[in-house]
């Protein structure tokens, strides 16, 4: 239950960020910075979901 609350907290903080500020920062930094950032965020979300739902079963 504690892990679920931690993930819920991270999720709520993530969606509370202003998307307009994020987009403006990405465009100021350049296209490649934005591409790397988006790939990193997608990888982080996939990793977090796999950890939450039992990715990497232990035999």
Wavefront OBJ file of the C-alpha trace (Angstrom):
o trace
v 0.000 0.000 0.000
v 2.871 2.345 0.797
v 4.374 1.846 -2.664
v 1.004 2.599 -4.244
v 0.775 5.871 -2.318
v 4.284 6.811 -3.423
v 3.415 6.210 -7.067
v 0.156 8.100 -6.654
v 2.022 11.073 -5.190
v 4.512 11.104 -8.079
v 1.663 10.874 -10.583
v -0.231 13.771 -8.993
v 2.876 15.959 -8.901
v 3.576 15.151 -12.539
v 0.118 16.079 -13.796
v 0.064 19.250 -11.716
v 2.976 20.761 -13.656
v 2.013 23.356 -16.216
v 2.260 21.816 -19.664
v 2.592 25.230 -21.319
v 5.704 26.002 -19.265
v 7.149 22.628 -20.156
v 6.502 23.088 -23.880
v 8.025 26.571 -23.813
v 11.135 25.282 -22.095
v 11.510 22.455 -24.585
v 11.315 24.787 -27.572
v 13.822 27.174 -26.016
v 16.236 24.299 -25.472
v 15.965 23.013 -29.011
v 14.328 20.157 -30.826
v 16.875 17.501 -29.879
v 16.648 18.387 -26.210
v 12.882 17.976 -26.486
v 13.186 14.637 -28.259
v 15.591 13.297 -25.630
v 13.362 14.588 -22.834
v 10.230 12.983 -24.299
v 11.987 9.641 -24.815
v 13.270 9.797 -21.242
v 9.830 10.519 -19.818
v 8.228 7.716 -21.825
v 10.926 5.288 -20.652
v 10.416 6.409 -17.053
v 6.650 5.892 -17.277
v 7.078 2.426 -18.797
v 9.591 1.509 -16.088
v 7.303 2.775 -13.304
v 4.299 0.900 -14.696
v 6.284 -2.312 -15.035
v 7.468 -1.986 -11.430
v 3.938 -1.297 -10.211
v 2.330 -4.198 -12.015
v 4.991 -6.824 -11.349
v 7.424 -6.596 -14.235
v 10.421 -8.889 -13.792
v 8.883 -11.830 -11.978
v 11.064 -13.584 -9.421
v 11.390 -17.352 -9.836
l 1 2 3 4 5 6 7 8 9 10 11 12 13 14 15 16 17 18 19 20 21 22 23 24 25 26 27 28 29 30 31 32 33 34 35 36 37 38 39 40 41 42 43 44 45 46 47 48 49 50 51 52 53 54 55 56 57 58 59
